[in-house]
Each structure stands twice: as C-alpha cells, then as structure tokens.
Amino acid sequence: MGIIEKMRLDGKKGFVTGGARGIGKCTATAFAEAGADLAIVDLDLETAEQTAKEIAEATGRKVFAVRCDVTKEEDVQAMVDRVAEELGGLDFCHANAGICINAAAEEMTYAQWLKNIDVNLNSMFLTDTIAGRYMLAHGGGSI
C-alpha cells in the first residue's frame, strides 16, 4: 500500500474552522477528496455555504456549512454538538480560523491586538478543548 492510500479518510467525520476560504478551504477540499465528510465552519455563513456546495459537488462527500464565532465558547460548543449530530460522530478537527490585522505597530490599537489574540490564539484553545473532550468521550480522534 502506498502513502496516498494510507492517508485516506474514508468514513471519517470532522470540521475545519475558517473553512470558507484560503488555507481552510484548501484543507477542507483535501479532507473531502480523501473520503471524509465534514463541516465548513466560518463566521461568514454565505461563503461557507458556497464552499460546502462546491466541495460536495466536486467530491460526492457530505459537506455542510456551520456559522460559528470561534471566540465564543457557547458558539463552539453548539458547533461541535451540531457537527457530531449531523455526521454521526466526530473523528477530527482542524482549528484553522485566523485573522491578520495589518497595522503598523505604532498605529495598532489595543482592541485590534486583542482581536488578533482572541481569534488566532484563544479560539484554538476553545475549539481544540471542546472537540477534544467530545473525541475522548467517544473513543478518540485527531486534532
């Protein structure tokens, strides 16, 4: 068996945060091409729905969109619960959501700094711990 066959995700279920565009969209596409069913999780539901539709049509996998503010614990919990329910479980999560506020250091406001930290760091903690708790309670998974 070659390496590509060893990397198949047939029967696996998961989600990608920040999955509507960019690296998240590419990763979600690769997961679906490898055989996984998944949710495209994003704050921008309209773009997430379009991305989910494109990936589903191209791969034949079950792909759907979920709106989630990954900086809010209650949103992340609701998202994990919904993904697990709709897919019949949760085998992996890819906490990919991130932003970049391009401002010179001397011009960046503290509010901008906090938003960067909240999305790029705190959301990883929320996503990974909430998804991880689900996976641990159900036999494991990959983050």
Secondary structure, DSSP 8 states (H G I E B T S, - for coil): --HHHHT--TT-EEEEETTTSHHHHHHHHHHHHTT-EEEEEES-HHHHHHHHHHHHHHH-S-EEEEE--TT-HHHHHHHHHHHHHHHTS--EEE----------TTT--HHHHHHHHIIIIIHHHHHHHHHHHHHHHTT--B-
